[in-house]
């Protein structure tokens, strides 16, 4: 999975795994399309089996999830620093990123297996 955005200067950016970059090139060639000028940034979490980017905001903050040790974890990648979301729960799924770096998503509670929505910002977790 990859996410693309166009910055204020009109430059195209794509974010995803290295394998996805190769598939983007292959698909473009198969469709007879030319590659859009821009920058592709691989986002790979060390030790993860898969890494998925869900959203990128104008500040360049990247959010998504990765799969490692049979569990999905949510992450924030900002200014070169990768932070795993501290939900303390299993199978965290990130679904949104606001311009102020607030992250939205859901996870399964370890106590009862029920899904729980969350908002996360600046190392403070909020849920209902």
Residue, then its C-alpha position, 0 to 999 in steps of 0.5 A: x500500500x502506498x499513499x501519495x500527496x502533492x506538496x505546496x510546490x506541486x511536487x508529487x510524493x509517494x510513500x510505501x515499502x520498497x516492494x511497493x515502489x517496484x510494483x508502482x514502476x511495473x504497473x505504470x509500465x504495464x498501463x503504458x503510463x510514464x512515472x510522475x516526476x517526484x520523490x518516492x520515500x520507502x517507509x520500513x519498520x525494522x523487523x516488521x513483516x509488512x509496513x503500511x502507510x495510511x496518511x501523510x499530512x502537510x508537515x510531512x508526518x507519516x502514520x500507518x501500521x506494521x505487522x510484527x510478531x503476529x501483532x499489528x502496531x500503529x506508528x507515527x514517523x516524524x522528523x526521522x523518528x519512528x514512534x510506535x503508538x502506545x495503545x498497549x493493546x493488540x491489532x492497532x489500526x491507524x485510519x486518519x491523521x489530522x494537520x495538527x498530528x492527531x492520529x485516529x484509529x482503533x484497536x482490539x482490547x486485550x481484556x475482552x477482544x472488543x474494538x475500541x476507537x482512539x485519538x492520539x496526540x503528543x504522547x497522550x492517548x484519549x479514548x472513550 
